[in-house]
Amino acid sequence: MQEAKIKFDHVTKVFETRSQTITAVKDYSMEIQAGEFISILGPSGCGKSTLIRMLDGIIDTTEGDILIDGVKVNHKGKKMPSSVLRKLGFIFQQPNILPWYTVRQNVALPLRVFGLKGPEWDSRVDELLEMVGLKEYAGAHPNEISGGMLQRAGVIRAMVHDPEILLMDEPFGALDEMTREQMNMELLEIWEKTGKTIIFITHNIEEAVLLSSRVYVMGTNPGRLVETVTLDLPRPRNLSMITQKKFIEYRQLLESYIGEIDLSKIK
């Protein structure tokens, strides 16, 4: 069997405070192959973002191991090697665009961080801007473009250094429904063109079914894996699928797992 691109091996994260001990994630295991698009679904407080922050080295695990391409990345108290960090791109709910930079300068920022220079990288910035329809806005500042455009800039900024893995923590949650649907379709198109490995965190069941090949459903108190659902839906995906019988069945199945957790916590 092919070695997993990303592996969580019985990972637990415990936070100690002065007054209490909080188990944010308990005994979580997951394997993702190269090029897969998977979603982690669950209510607020189930540990979804904690998983991402352990994977990208922001916080340590308490127990268990995390591996990327077979290499253990959770070395307590040590920074993640730059060679591994280069494999990761991060896309968060807010695009965190610098207001004093142009769109192009914002997109190119990771190249400065990683010391990547030369005409090939300049060309990559231009190609990504064109891919998401932002080339004519390259010289604009953030206050001159729409929220959807800013989010597109945030997506391609995470891709500009050509990472192998994209980590997406509810990236479209702050957008209106129409813009969110458009961004989901654009994300699928980007994924199909680039073949990146994507971990997509969401509490939106329909979004998880539309985008993913597999969904990991999490529960709370403590944050834990409740169920893994493989989605046998054809690709390319499109919004018309939402009304199809098989799509609705998957949505209802995931709702049943989420309902057992606490449906009132799902927005």
C-alpha positions in Angstrom: 0.0 0.0 0.0 1.2 3.5 -0.8 2.6 5.5 2.1 0.2 8.1 3.4 1.0 11.7 2.5 -0.3 12.8 6.0 -0.8 10.5 9.0 -2.2 11.2 12.4 -1.3 8.2 14.6 -3.4 8.2 17.9 -2.9 11.9 18.5 -4.1 13.5 21.7 -3.9 17.1 22.7 -4.4 18.2 26.3 -4.4 21.9 27.4 -3.6 22.6 31.1 -4.9 25.8 32.7 -4.8 26.9 36.2 -8.3 25.7 36.9 -8.8 22.7 34.6 -7.5 20.2 32.2 -9.1 20.3 28.7 -8.7 17.4 26.3 -9.1 19.2 22.9 -8.4 16.1 20.8 -8.4 12.5 22.0 -6.8 9.5 20.2 -7.3 10.8 16.7 -6.1 8.8 13.7 -6.3 9.6 10.0 -4.4 8.8 6.8 -4.5 10.9 3.7 -3.0 9.9 0.3 -1.3 12.4 -2.0 -3.8 14.3 -4.1 -6.8 13.6 -2.0 -9.4 16.3 -1.0 -10.7 15.4 2.4 -12.9 17.4 4.8 -13.0 17.4 8.6 -16.5 18.2 9.7 -17.9 19.0 13.2 -19.3 21.6 15.5 -17.4 24.4 17.2 -15.1 23.1 19.9 -14.5 19.6 18.5 -10.8 20.2 17.9 -10.8 20.7 14.1 -8.5 23.7 14.2 -6.4 22.1 16.8 -5.6 19.3 14.4 -4.4 21.8 11.8 -2.3 23.7 14.3 -0.6 20.5 15.4 0.0 19.5 11.8 1.6 22.9 10.9 3.7 22.9 14.1 2.1 25.8 15.9 1.3 23.6 18.9 2.8 20.3 20.1 0.9 17.1 20.5 0.5 15.6 23.9 0.5 12.0 22.7 0.8 10.3 19.4 2.6 11.2 16.2 2.0 13.2 13.0 3.9 12.3 9.9 4.2 13.9 6.5 5.6 11.6 3.8 6.6 9.2 6.5 8.6 11.8 8.4 7.6 12.6 12.0 6.9 16.4 12.3 5.8 16.8 15.9 9.1 17.1 17.7 8.3 18.7 21.1 9.9 22.1 21.6 11.5 22.1 18.1 10.6 24.1 15.1 9.3 22.3 12.0 12.1 21.9 9.5 11.9 24.4 6.6 11.9 21.5 4.1 8.6 20.3 5.6 7.2 23.7 6.1 7.7 24.4 2.4 5.3 21.5 1.7 2.4 23.3 3.5 0.2 26.2 2.4 -2.3 27.8 4.8 -5.7 29.3 4.0 -7.7 30.6 7.0 -11.2 32.1 7.4 -10.0 35.7 7.1 -7.5 36.2 4.2 -5.3 38.4 6.3 -4.2 40.5 3.4 -1.8 43.4 4.2 -3.6 46.7 3.4 -0.5 48.6 2.4 0.6 45.9 -0.2 -1.0 45.6 -3.6 -2.8 42.3 -4.5 0.3 41.1 -6.4 2.6 42.0 -3.5 0.3 40.1 -1.1 0.2 37.0 -3.3 4.0 37.1 -3.6 4.7 37.5 0.1 5.5 33.8 0.8 8.2 33.9 -1.9 10.0 36.5 0.3 9.5 34.4 3.4 11.1 31.3 1.7 13.7 33.3 -0.2 12.4 32.2 -3.6 13.6 34.6 -6.3 13.8 34.7 -10.1 11.7 35.0 -13.2 10.1 31.5 -12.8 8.6 32.6 -9.5 7.5 36.0 -10.9 5.8 34.1 -13.7 4.1 31.8 -11.1 2.5 34.8 -9.4 1.2 36.0 -12.8 -0.2 32.6 -13.7 -2.0 32.2 -10.4 -3.5 35.7 -10.6 -4.7 34.9 -14.1 -6.1 31.5 -13.0 -8.5 33.2 -10.5 -9.3 36.3 -12.5 -7.2 38.8 -10.6 -4.5 39.7 -13.1 -6.1 43.0 -14.0 -6.4 43.8 -10.2 -2.7 43.0 -9.5 -1.8 46.6 -8.8 -4.9 47.3 -6.7 -4.9 47.6 -3.0 -7.2 45.5 -0.8 -9.6 48.3 -0.1 -10.2 48.6 -3.8 -11.5 45.0 -4.4 -14.4 42.9 -3.1 -14.3 40.4 -0.3 -14.5 37.5 -2.7 -11.5 38.8 -4.6 -9.6 39.1 -1.3 -10.4 35.5 -0.5 -9.1 34.4 -3.9 -5.9 36.3 -3.3 -5.6 34.5 0.0 -6.1 31.1 -1.7 -3.4 31.6 -4.3 -1.0 33.3 -1.8 -1.0 29.9 0.0 -0.2 28.2 -3.3 2.5 30.6 -4.7 5.5 28.7 -3.2 4.1 25.5 -4.8 3.3 23.6 -1.6 2.2 20.0 -1.9 -0.5 20.3 0.9 -3.1 23.0 1.4 -4.6 23.4 4.9 -7.9 25.2 4.8 -9.6 26.2 8.1 -13.2 27.3 7.2 -11.8 29.6 4.5 -15.2 30.7 3.1 -17.2 30.9 6.3 -17.3 34.7 6.4 -18.6 35.0 2.8 -22.2 35.3 1.7 -23.8 32.1 0.4 -23.6 33.0 -3.3 -19.9 34.0 -3.1 -19.2 30.9 -1.0 -20.7 28.6 -3.6 -18.6 30.4 -6.3 -15.5 30.0 -4.3 -16.2 26.3 -3.7 -16.4 25.7 -7.4 -13.3 27.7 -8.0 -11.4 25.7 -5.3 -12.5 22.4 -7.0 -11.2 23.7 -10.3 -7.9 24.7 -8.7 -7.6 21.3 -7.1 -8.3 19.5 -10.3 -5.7 21.5 -12.2 -2.9 21.3 -9.5 -3.4 17.9 -7.8 -2.7 19.3 -4.4 -3.5 17.4 -1.2 -6.2 19.3 0.6 -7.5 19.2 4.2 -10.6 21.3 4.4 -12.2 22.2 7.8 -15.8 23.1 7.8 -19.0 22.8 9.9 -21.1 23.1 6.7 -22.4 19.6 5.8 -23.4 20.4 2.2 -20.0 22.0 1.6 -18.2 18.9 2.9 -20.2 16.6 0.6 -19.8 18.9 -2.5 -16.0 19.2 -2.2 -14.6 16.0 -0.6 -13.7 12.5 -1.5 -13.9 11.5 2.2 -15.3 13.2 5.3 -14.0 12.8 8.9 -16.8 13.6 11.3 -15.7 14.8 14.8 -17.5 15.1 18.1 -17.0 17.1 21.2 -16.1 16.6 24.9 -13.5 15.4 24.1 -12.8 16.2 20.4 -12.7 12.9 18.7 -13.3 11.0 15.5 -16.9 9.8 15.3 -17.1 8.4 11.8 -15.3 8.4 8.4 -17.6 8.6 5.3 -16.2 7.9 1.8 -18.2 9.8 -0.8 -18.9 7.8 -4.0 -19.9 10.8 -6.1 -18.7 11.5 -9.7 -16.2 14.3 -10.5 -16.1 17.0 -11.7 -18.6 18.1 -9.1 -21.1 21.0 -9.7 -23.8 22.8 -7.8 -26.6 20.9 -9.6 -25.6 17.8 -7.7 -27.0 19.2 -4.5 -30.5 18.2 -5.5 -29.6 14.6 -6.6 -30.7 11.6 -4.6 -27.2 10.3 -3.8 -26.0 13.7 -2.7 -29.0 14.1 -0.4 -28.5 10.6 1.1 -24.9 11.5 2.0 -25.9 14.8 3.5 -28.6 13.1 5.6 -26.1 10.4 6.7 -23.6 13.1 7.9 -26.5 15.0 9.5 -27.3 11.8 11.5 -23.7 11.6 12.8 -23.6 15.3 13.6 -27.1 15.1 15.2 -25.8 12.5 17.6 -23.1 15.0 18.6 -25.3 18.2 18.9 -27.0 19.5 15.8 -27.7 22.8 17.6 -24.0 23.6 17.4 -23.9 23.3 13.6 -24.5 26.6 11.8 
